[in-house]
Amino acid sequence: MISFVKAHGNGNDFIIIENKEGTYSDDGLSDLAKKICRRKTSLGADGVLVLEGSKTFDFYMRLFNADGSEGEMCGNGARCIARYAFEKGHAKSDMTFETKAGPLRASVNPPWATIDMGEIDVSNLKEGKINAFDKEIPYMAFYVGVPHCVLFFPGFRDIPRDSLLFLARHMRRKGAIFDEGTNVNFAERNKDCIVAMTYERGVEDFTLSCGTGSIACCLASHLFFGSPLSMKVKNPGGVNKVALRLTSEKVFEASLSGKALIVAEGLITEEALSEEEGFK
């Protein structure tokens, strides 16, 4: 049986396991993620966070999405694994760890965790407009460790979910904006915050919160409208606090703060990995 911890950042939920001894291969981790992320028949999660050893930093974070694909990085996931590493003694409250997108610094004060997300270069951002729902909706796309597209769409919460899903999947597809596809954010500016909902690659659905998506929405709002560099971003699952700092004409540094809650700890049984055949 496999030891695990279940954690979430504003409802963006993850199963955390350790692989410091290299017990699981890449293919094994991918297969495991597909099986244990199934909701109702297994543990259920948006993804699996894997803590591995690092020769340079406190540890190495890997992320496997619910479809088995490996992601470069995840803001909410980074907060959750930082909280886990602190609680389990893998790192002190101030830590640095590796990801596929590069090293991240984190500070943990349970249940809060803050991640220094590093630099965001928007010199090659993409802009455009798409006609949908009898509107011309502007969008902006760039990388926040992973690719993000932000559509500023006042009233998006009044649109049926299935209709938003159709548009998100259209824009998410490989080659539509970025060769590898993109995460898609619907955002709306309020007086003192941004309201946002994110469709995530790998999960292939809307999630309750997305950390890198919150950063993308805050930065896009600043570039589109001149909004403040520090803002709260309200997701369906809670609030992320984003702080940006301009370091050069087209480069920003970003930090992400929010709660990282540990909700369960236990053992994954063999039955959680089994797949029953039924009709579709």
Sequence and secondary structure as in RCSB ss.txt:
>XXXX:A:sequence
MISFVKAHGNGNDFIIIENKEGTYSDDGLSDLAKKICRRKTSLGADGVLVLEGSKTFDFYMRLFNADGSEGEMCG
NGARCIARYAFEKGHAKSDMTFETKAGPLRASVNPPWATIDMGEIDVSNLKEGKINAFDKEIPYMAFYVGVPHCV
LFFPGFRDIPRDSLLFLARHMRRKGAIFDEGTNVNFAERNKDCIVAMTYERGVEDFTLSCGTGSIACCLASHLFF
GSPLSMKVKNPGGVNKVALRLTSEKVFEASLSGKALIVAEGLITEEALSEEEGFK
>XXXX:A:secstr
 EEEEEEEETTEEEEEEE TT  S HHHHHHHHHHHT TTTS   SEEEEEE  SSSS EEEEEETTS EES  H
HHHHHHHHHHHHTTSS SEEEEB TT  EEEEEETTEEEEEEEEEE TT EEEEEEETTEEEEEEEEESSSEEEE
EE TTGGGS HHHHHHHHHHHHSTTTSSTT  EEEEEEE SSEEEEEEEETTTTEEES  HHHHHHHHHHHHHHH
   SEEEEEETTEEEEEEEEEEETTEEEEEEEEE EEEEEEEE GGGG       
